[in-house]
């Protein structure tokens, strides 16, 4: 009986962890979209351009 209880608890904990992970990822994704939506286009271009140079990816 105790083994069954432990298995049920482990399954519930895994489900809760998965749900919390999904909520966290959704929150981060919405935050990125919201921030990107309110930033000026030139700022986004400059940030992407600088990141390409920083990683050694040619862009010209």
SULMONOR-V726935 format. One record per pair of residues at least 6 apart in sequence whose C-alpha atoms are under 7 Angstrom apart, sorted by the first residue. I is the first residue (numbers start at 1). J is the second residue. D is the distance in Angstrom with one decimal. If there is no record, write none. Layout:
I:J:D
I:J:D
//
This chain:
52:58:6.8
52:59:6.9
//
